[in-house]
Amino acid sequence: MAAQPSNGQQHGPGITRIAVTGFKSLATKTDVEIRPLTVLAGANSSGKSSLMQPLLLMKQTLESSVVPAGPFLLSGPYTRYTETKQFLTSGMGTASNPPRFSVDFTIDGDLDVGYTYAVKPNTEFDLIQMRIKDSKDQMGWMIDENVKDDYRNNFIRQKTSGSIGGPVSLSLVRHKYFYRTCVIRLSSDSSFDRQILDIGATLDLNNRIRRILYVPGLRGDQLRKWLLAEVPATNVYEGPFESYVPSIIEYWQQTNPRISPSINELNAALKLLGLASSVRTLRLNESEVEMRVPRTFNPDDNDYINVADVGLAVHTVLPVLVALIQAAPGQLVYIEQPELHLHPKAQVLMAQLLADAANRGVQLVIETHSSLLLRGILTEVAKDKIANDKVILHWFERDKETGVSKVHSKEPDAGGRVGDWPEDFSDVELRSDNDYLDAVEEKLYAGKK
């Protein structure tokens, strides 16, 4: 069945826009639309990862049981910084305007939430402003610790659905990287009840940040056995997603294969890529499991070996495939280099699996250096396997003099064409082919002299 265009409508629930300012090479506001299949491309160190790293800082901070001294847990399972100057844009701050960075989101196409963080005069790095606007508001709200009492109180009452009654004291308190509201109710006997309430828009964003499935470029530990982990019903995975993969496969293996997702979907994906006919888990004891694949594509039940005994491709692709299958509609999946260690033919075929997940409503953000994967995605568009307006390509380019990144965005047309790029992958390949042919011709010509 051909994929139908959405006629310009938003593509289901999820984070539909990310804008970052003042983070590494993203010195000026870099506003990027997120669609079901979003591709980040460009040269090394062009700023692709910098767009997503603020989200990873947020995710690891939310997952931490320890409230950090600043708004972010700088070193965690997803990013590892030791000080803020490692990610704040160099040379952007002044004495009167200290170094800062901002991150803004659009959720479901009609709710905007944004935060700004700065180095304060006493060298602390902290939240200085929170911005909220939705389609129901006649005005946007900008909240910081210095706003007037009536403005702050009106905001809190509106964002808590007017549920605050009686004599109260209202204030904003910073919790992790965002503001919460502190409500103190006074009683006739001079006692008080203190409540901390989340603002609805921030709570909504936090839930989506926690649900991000992140598959990093550094993956594929060749472990012979893995600890079993609980597969959360909420689909919220804390810590490295790769560590859950064997347990998810074990869960699928024990579940009725007619229920989706299932082990059958994973096996079909492995077959498509030409990596294995199937994968299975084997319980070693009450707490450990190993993953096994067959030696051949026509195995018997005794012909399975540990994945540690096969090539790197199986290790590196399993977290990608499991994330694509397990993700729910509206859930953001960020994958770095999904083509890692794959044969060129498999890189092209990977596009089919990405398109399938995007068509289910998953919000995919992939970072790639593969011209073959990109060509595969455009081919899926041309074949009507995915609507062209569900796909967007962002090319990151860094100025050689200033070091500032700029993003060029393209939506492919219905024929899978994207027109001119600042530096198209195909141009690089064509120049490489020409250089090779010129070198061969020159050598052959020289031999005839």
N, C-alpha and C positions, 0 to 999 in steps of 0.2 A: 504494500500500500504506500502510495506517495505521501510524503510529509506535507502537511498543509501549512502555509504561512499564517502568522497570527494577526495580520492586518494592523501591525503597529501596537498591539496590546502588550502589556507586561506578561512575561512568560511564567506565570505562577508565582507562588510565594518564595521569599528568600531575600538575601542581600542583593540588590540590583545595581548598586553603585558604591564605589570606594574612592575617596579622594584623600590624598596625603600631601602635606606641605611641611618642608623643613626636616625631612628624614633622609639622611645620607645625600645621595645625588638628586633627590626629589626636592630641590630647593624651592621651586615655585609650585603652586597648586597643581597637582597631577590628578586629574579627574578621569576615572576609568569606569565604563559601563560593564556590568557583569550580566552575562546571559547564560542560558543553560550550558553552552560550550564556549568558554572564553579562553583564548590562546594568548599567552605572553611570549613574545619572541624578541630577538635582538642579540647583539654581540655580548660577550662576557663582560660583566661589570657595567652593564648599561642601565641598571636600575630595576630590573624585573622583580627580583626578590624583595627589594626595598618596598615595593607596593604592598606586599603581603605580610612582611615582618611585624608591623604594628598589630595586626590581628593575632599573630602568634604570641607576642608579648602579652596581649590581653588574655588569651586562652590560658597560658601557663600561670598567669596571675590569678585568674578565677579559680583554677584548679588547686592552687596552693592553700594549705590550711593555715599558713603563717601570713599575717598582714605585714607586707614589707615596709621599710622605713619610708620609701617613696611610693608613688602610685603603681609602679611596675616591679614585678619580680624579674630582674634583669637576666639572671642566669637560671635556666630551667631546661626542661626536656626538648624545647623547640628552638629557643635562641639562647646564645651564651654571650652576654656582655658583662663587663666588669664596671663600667661607668658610662654615663649618658653621653659624654662627648664622642663616644665611639659610633653613635648613630645620629646625633644632632648634626645638621648641615654645617660644615666648617665655615667660619667667617661670617655667619649671618647675624650674630648678636652684637648689641652695643650696650653701653652703660645704662642708657635709658630704655632700651628695648632688648632685654636679655634673650639668649638663645631659646628657641621654642619650636615645637612641632605640633601640627594639628592632624586629626584624622576624622573624616566625616563618612557617614553611611546613609544610603537610602534603603529602606526596608519595604518590600511589597509595593514599591513604586510610589508610596504616598506618605511615608514617615521618614523624616530626616533627623538624625542624631549625630552630634559632633562634639569633639573634645579638643581642648588646647592645653598643652603642658609647657611649662617654662622653668628655667633656672632662676630661682628667686635670689634676691640680694644676699641672703645668708647662705648661699650656695646650695640650698635645697632644690630638688627638682620635684615639681608638684603640679597638680591640676589647677588651672586658673580660670577655666571657663567651660561651661557645658551648654550646648545649643540643641533645641528641640523645636521641630515644626512638623505638623501633620495637616492633612487636607481639611480637617475640621477646624483648625485654628485660623482666626482672622489675622493673626500676627505670629511671628516667630518669637521664641523665648531665648534669651541669652542670660545665663545664670552664673554668677560668681559670688564670692564671699562679700563683695562690697556693694551689692545691689541694695536699693532701698527696701525697707521692711514691707511696705504695702505691695510692691512689685513681687517680692519673694513670696509673701503670704498668698497672694492671688495665684501665683504659679503653683505653689504646693497644694492649695485647695483644689485647683482644677485637675492637677495630675494625680490626685488621690480620690478623684470622683466625688469631691465634696463630702467625704465621709467623716471629716473631722468636725466634731461638735463640742460645745461648751467652752469655757475659758481655757485657752491653750497658749503655749509658747512654741513658736515655730522657728526652726533653724535648719541650715544645710550642714551636713557633715560629709567629709570625704571618706569613702570606703574603697580601698584598692584604687582603681583608676577612675572612679565616677563619684558623683554626689548622691547621697541618700538624704531623706528628710528625718529630722528629729522632732517628734511631737511630744510635748510635756503637758498633760492634762492636770489642772489644779482642782482639788476637791475642797469642800467646805471645811474639812478638818485640817486643812493646810498640808495634807499629804499629796503626793503627785505620782502619776503613772507615766513612765517614759517609754515611748515606742519609736523604733526605727523602721521607716517605711521606704520601700523602693519606689522610684518613679516609674510608671508603667512603661514608658518608651525605653528607658535604660534596661529594665528587666527583660523586655522583649529582645533587645539587642544582645544582652548577656546570654540569654538562652541560645541564640543562634551562634554566638561565638563559641560557647562550650561545645556545641554540636559539630563544629568543624572537624572533618576528617583530614588529617595532614599526613601525606606520604612524602617524606623528604628524599632528596637525591642520594644521600648516604644511607643506604638500606641493603638488606640482603645478608644479614649475619649468617654465616654457615654453621649454625649450631646443630648438633646432632639430636638434642632434645630441648623441649620448651616447657616452662611451667604453665599449668592450666590456669586460666583466668575466667572469671565470670563474664559471660556475654550480656551486657546491660540491655534490658528491655527498652530503655530510653534512647538507645543508640548514641549515648554520650560516652566517649572513650577518653579516659584520663591517662596521660603519659603516651609514650610512643605507640602508635597504632599497630606497628609491626608485631609487637609482643602479644597482641590479641589474635593475630591471624590464625595460628594453629588451633586455638580454642574455638574460633568461629567455624573453621572447617570441621572440627570435631562435632560441634553443635549441628551443623548442616547434615553431617553424615548420619546423625542419630535421629534426624527429623524426617517425616514423610516427604519423599522427593517431589510429591505433587504440590507441596506448599512452597511458595516463593518468598525469599530466595532459597536456593537449595544447592546441594553439591553438584547436581546435574548442570546448572548454569556455569559453575566454575570449570567443570570438566569440558564443557563445550567451548569455553573461552580458551582453555589450554590447547585443545585440538585445533581451533582456528589458527592460533599462532604457531602451530607446529612444534610445540614444546613437549607435550606429553599427552597421552590419551586420557589420563585421569590423575587424581591425587587423593590420597587417603591418609588418615591419622591412625596411629597405633598407641593405645594406652600402655605405658611402661609400668606405671604404678598409680597410686591414688592422686598424685600431684604432677606427674610429668607425662608428656606425650611427644611422639616424634612424627614428622611428616614424611610420607613415602610416595614415590612415583614408580611406574613400571619401567623396566629396561627397554621395552619395545612398545610399538603401537598396537600389538596384538598379544597382550600378556595373559598368563594364567594367574591364578590367585597367589602363587608362590614366587612370582617374578618381580616383586616390588623391592626397591632399595631406598635407603635414607636419602633425602634431598641433598644432604651434605656431600653425597658421592656423585652428584651430577653437576653440570655447568652452572655458572653464575646466573644465567638468564632466568632459570626457574625461581631462584631465591629472590631476585629483584622484581620479578613481575607478579609474584603471588600477592604482596600487599596491595599492588595497584588493582588487580582483578577483584580481590575481596572487597576493597573499598568501593569500587564501581558497582558491585552487585549488592552490597549491604546498605549503601546510602539510601536514605528516604527522599521522596520529593521535597524540594525546598532546602535540603541539607547541602551545605557548601563543602565540596571536596577539592582540596588543593594538592596537586601532584606535581612534583618537580621531576622533570625528565622521565615521563612514562616509557620512553623508548629505550631506557638504559639497558645495555648489553643485549639488545634484541637484534637479530639478523635483519637486513634491509626489508625483506619480504614481510617479516613480522611487524616491523615499524609501520608499514602501510596498512596492514590488517588491524593494528591497534585502533585505527580511526573508527572502525565499525563498532568496537566496544564502547568507545567514548560517545559516539552518536547514540547508541542504544541507551546509555545511562542518561544522557541529556534529554532524550525523548521521554523518559520516565519522569522528568521534572527535576532531576538532580542539578544543582548549580556547580558545574565543573570549571575550575580554573587550573589550566595546565601551563607549565613553563617548559619550553622545548627549544632544542637546537637542531631538530631533525626536519630537514626539508621534505623527507619522505613521509613523515607523519603529517606535516602540514598539507602536502599534496593529497594524502589519503582523506583528510577531513574535507578538503574542497571537492574531492571526487564524490564523497558521500552526499554533499550538497547537490552536485550536478546530477546524481542518480536519484534525487528526490528521497533519499533515505533520512534526511534531516532538513527542515526548512531553513532557508538561508538567513532569515531574521532571528533564528535561535543561535546563530554563530556570530562571534565578533573576534577580530584579530587586532591585537595591540602590539605595535613594533616600538621598542624602546631604543633611543639613540642618545648618546652622550656627547655633548659639545667638547671638543678636544682642548679648547682654551679655558673655558669656565668650569668644566666638569659637571655641568648641570644637565640632567636628563630631560628629554622631550619625548612625548608619546604620539605616535601616528596611529590612528584607529581606522579600520576598514570593516565594513560588512560585505561579505561576498554577495554577488548577485545570484539570481536563480540558476545560472549556469556554472556557479562555483568559481567565478573570476573575481579578483580583488584589485585589478588595475596595477598602477605603479606603486612600488614600495620604496622607501629611502634606500634600502639595500636588500634586494630580493634574494632569497636563497638560490633560486634558479640562476640568477646572474652570476653568483659565486661559482656554482657548478659549471656553468658555461665557460667562464674564464679559465677554470681549472682544466676543463677538457681542451680548450684552445691552447693553453700553455703546454699541455702534454703533447698534443699533436705537433705543435711548433717545434718542441724539443726533439721529438722523434724525427721529424722531417729534416731538421738542421743536422742531426747526427748522420742520417742516411746520406744527405747531400754531401756532407764533409767527407764521408767514406768513399765517395765516387770521384773526388778530386785527385 
